[in-house]
Amino acid sequence: MRPLVMQWLLRSFDKTAVVAALALCGLWLLGQPGQRVLIMLGAVSTAGVLGGLLTRRAMARSAQED
C-alpha cells in the first residue's frame, strides 16, 4: 500500500509532474552549490506546471457542478 501522501499526489497531479518534482528534490540533496541554482529554477517551473494543473482541474470540476 502506498503512503497517503503519495496517494494524494498521484490523484491530484499528473504522474509526470510528480516524478519531476521528486527528481528535483533528489538532485537538490545531491547537487553542488552551483547546481542548486539551476535546480531551484527547475523547481520553480515545476511548481508552475503543478499550479496550472490544479487550476485546470478546479475549473473543470466547477464547470461540471454547474
C-alpha positions, 0 to 999 in steps of 0.5 A: 500500500502506498503512503497517503501522501503519495496517494494524494499526489498521484490523484491530484497531479499528473504522474509526470509532474510528480516524478519531476518534482521528486527528481528535483528534490533528489538532485537538490540533496545531491547537487553542488552549490552551483547546481542548486541554482539551476535546480531551484529554477527547475523547481520553480517551473515545476511548481508552475506546471503543478499550479496550472494543473490544479487550476485546470482541474478546479475549473473543470470540476466547477464547470461540471457542478454547474 
